Amino acid sequence: MSTLVEKTVIMDEQAIRRGLIRIAHEIIENNKGIKDLILVGIRTRGVPLAERLAAEIKRIEGAELPVGILDITLYRDDLSTLSYQPIVHETQIPVDISGKTIILIDDVLYTGRTVRAALDAIIDIGRPKVIQLAVLVDRGHRELPIRADYVGKNVPTSSKEVVGVQLMPVDEADKVVIKEFAE
């Protein structure tokens, strides 16, 4: 049986902070301000990223953005293959999303399947004007035609590697690591 071993830290706390500051500026610039924007974090680590982006945008623009939490558990295309009983958490979006610009936020973009599930979940809630995607790390290896509008860091990886994002308060530290299976 092989175990995952941490190979290297690719983003420390400061690199994560800088990436989020850059993404916040890009979101504001690309949307010509923050009117009708809603940040929606994909559970689990997309939520603290959304909260941090909201805080940074408030610091820049002086106004708060609504932040929602999206649970995609029941929208996953691998739900029938999971051996465990999935735990469904509540989706919490504090405002009507119809006609608004949604910024979906996740930690890692890999195959695109999580984002596809999130798109389905959002569309079931309402009909936004635009949906954009912000991710902390884009590691490549897409299986679906999905790309991020905002990326903290592009990290070419092999399919044997795993990108692990740790964010407080979910985890004990703020860092992004590459792990690999030890033979």
N, C-alpha and C positions, 0 to 999 in steps of 0.2 A: 504494500500500500504506500503510495507516495503522499508526501506532505508539502504544503505550500511554504516556501522559504522566502523571506524578504530579501530582494536582490539590491534595490537601490531606492533612495528617496528622490523623487523627481520634482516635488514641490513641498517646500516647508511652509510654515505659518505665514511668513512674509510674502512668499511667492503667491500663495493663495489670495492674500489680501490685495496684492498688486493686480492680479488677474481679475478679481472682482471689481476693483476700482475702474480698470480699463473697460470691462464689460458694461458697467453702469454708465460710463461716458458714451460708449457706442450705442447703447439703447436709447439714451436721451437724444443723441445726434441723429440716429437713423429714423427716429419717430418724431423729429422736430419738436421735442419737448416731451411732457409726460401726460398730456391730456388723453383720457380714455384708455390708459394703460392699466393692466392688471397683471401682477406677478403670480404665477401658480407653480409651486414647488411639487415635484413628483416625490411622493413618499419613498424612501426615508430621507436620504441625504440631500435631496433637492429642496427640502423644506428649510433647513438652516441656511442654505445658499440663497434661497429666495428672500429670507428675512434679512440677511446681510446685504443683499443687493438693494432691498427697500431702504435700509438704513443709509447706505451710501448715496442713493438717489435723493433721499431726503436732505442729506448733508449738502449735496450739490444744488438741488432745485428749491429747497426750503418747503417742500410739500410731501405729504405722505401718499404712498400708493397702496391700494388694497393688495393684500397677500392671501392667496388661497392655498389649500393643501389638497392634493389629488391622490387618491388611492386607486391604483390600476389593477389590483389583484384579480378581480373578476373579468378583466379585459385581456388578460395575458393569453397568448395563443398556445402556451405550453401548460395550461392549467390542468388538462386531463393527464399529462405525463408526470405531474408532480406527485411524489410518493407521500407527502405529508398533507395534512388538512390545512389549507391556507387560512390565514387569519386576515379577515377583512376589516380594515379601519375605515373610519368615516371620512368622506370627502367633505371639505369645508371651503366653500367659496363665498365670501361675505357679500358679494354684490352680483347683480344681474350681468352676465357676460355678453348678452346680445348686443351686437354692433360695436363691441369694444376690441381693443388689441390685446391679445393674451400673449404673455411671454412665458412659455413653459420652461421650467428650470430643472435640470438633472445634473448629477455628478459626473457620470461617464457616458459618452456616446460610443457604442460598440456596434452591434448588429443593426440597430434601429428598431428592434422589436418592442422595446419599452416605450419608445416615442410613439410608435404606431398605436399601441394600446392606450397611451395618454390622449392621442388625438381622438380615438373612438370615445373615450370617457368624456372629454370636453364637449364633443358634438352632441352627446346625449344630454348634456346640461343646458346647452343653448347654442345660439348661432353667432359666434364672434365674427367681427369684420376681418380680422387677420390673426393668425397664430404664428408666432416666432419661437425659435428654440435657442436657449442659452445653456451651455454645458461648461463645466469646469475643465474636463479633459475629453478630447476627441482622440480615440486610439485607433480609428480605422476599422477595417474588416467588416464593412457594411454588407448586410444581406438584403436590405430594403433601400429604395431610393430616397433616403432621408439625409439631410445635412443640417448642421447647426448654423444659425445666423450669428451667434456670438460664442467664441471659444476662448477659455482661459489659457489652455495650452494644448497644442497638437503633439501627440506622443506616438510615433510609430512603434508598434509592438509586434511580437510574434504571436501566433495563436496559442502557443504554450504558456504565454505570460498572462498574468492577471493584474489589472490595475485596481489597487485598493485605496479608496478615499476614506480618510478618517476626519471627522468634523465634530468639534464640540458643539452642543452638549451630548450628541449621540455617542461619541467616542471620547477617549481620554486625551486626545491631541488633535491638532490640525496639521495634517500632512497627506501627501499622495505618494504611494509606494508602488513599485513594480515587484510582484512576487512571481516565483517560478516553482513548478513542481520539482521536488528533489526525487531523484530515482532511487 
